[in-house]
Amino acid sequence: MTYPDVIPISYEPDYHTDRIGRWREGQFLGGVVPAFREGYSRTEDWLSHKRWYAVLHRFSADGHYLDSRIECTGADDRHRESVDAADQRLSEWLAELPELEFCDIAIRPFRLEFDGVVFGLILENHEGDECAELYPNNIGFYAPWDGLYDT
């Protein structure tokens, strides 16, 4: 089996994919996600190294990557404050998208780095299974490529 050209992602309210859909100029994938910078090794002060991000990726109608808005809103040592700030920022960005509709999407793989963290939908092979892994969310999409994911 080969990877599909576009990877379907199912809209799931109140869960990992609750801020995805379409807008007048294409598709979007948003979220509030925690991440450690690349190369971080666990230390006793790990909460100050785990950062929270507001993320909004935009795609064309046929799933080609256009751009991203990403903002670090704080570390996990101030968990509620950092998460709330990321949620507020993402809500503001989504409000700027005309004709926004939350729904299933289908996008092409992409990859970028921001603040020492990898973001994207990256094609991988996990123990012989082809998958598309969403980073830094760490959710994987597998055959039969129906939009459902594994965390």
Secondary structure in CASP SS format (residue, H / E / C, confidence):
PFRMAT SS
TARGET T0000
AUTHOR 0000-0000-0000
METHOD secondary structure of the structure
MODEL  1
M C 1.00
T C 1.00
Y C 1.00
P C 1.00
D C 1.00
V C 1.00
I E 1.00
P E 1.00
I E 1.00
S C 1.00
Y C 1.00
E C 1.00
P C 1.00
D C 1.00
Y C 1.00
H C 1.00
T C 1.00
D C 1.00
R C 1.00
I E 1.00
G E 1.00
R E 1.00
W E 1.00
R C 1.00
E C 1.00
G E 1.00
Q E 1.00
F E 1.00
L E 1.00
G E 1.00
G E 1.00
V E 1.00
V E 1.00
P E 1.00
A E 1.00
F C 1.00
R C 1.00
E C 1.00
G C 1.00
Y C 1.00
S C 1.00
R C 1.00
T C 1.00
E C 1.00
D C 1.00
W H 1.00
L H 1.00
S H 1.00
H C 1.00
K C 1.00
R E 1.00
W E 1.00
Y E 1.00
A E 1.00
V E 1.00
L E 1.00
H E 1.00
R E 1.00
F E 1.00
S C 1.00
A C 1.00
D C 1.00
G C 1.00
H C 1.00
Y E 1.00
L E 1.00
D E 1.00
S E 1.00
R E 1.00
I E 1.00
E E 1.00
C E 1.00
T E 1.00
G E 1.00
A E 1.00
D H 1.00
D H 1.00
R H 1.00
H H 1.00
R H 1.00
E H 1.00
S H 1.00
V H 1.00
D H 1.00
A H 1.00
A H 1.00
D H 1.00
Q H 1.00
R H 1.00
L H 1.00
S H 1.00
E H 1.00
W H 1.00
L H 1.00
A H 1.00
E C 1.00
L C 1.00
P C 1.00
E C 1.00
L C 1.00
E E 1.00
F E 1.00
C C 1.00
D C 1.00
I E 1.00
A E 1.00
I E 1.00
R C 1.00
P C 1.00
F E 1.00
R E 1.00
L E 1.00
E E 1.00
F E 1.00
D C 1.00
G C 1.00
V E 1.00
V E 1.00
F E 1.00
G E 1.00
L E 1.00
I E 1.00
L E 1.00
E E 1.00
N E 1.00
H E 1.00
E C 1.00
G C 1.00
D E 1.00
E E 1.00
C E 1.00
A E 1.00
E E 1.00
L E 1.00
Y E 1.00
P C 1.00
N C 1.00
N C 1.00
I E 1.00
G E 1.00
F E 1.00
Y E 1.00
A C 1.00
P C 1.00
W C 1.00
D C 1.00
G C 1.00
L C 1.00
Y E 1.00
D E 1.00
T C 1.00
END
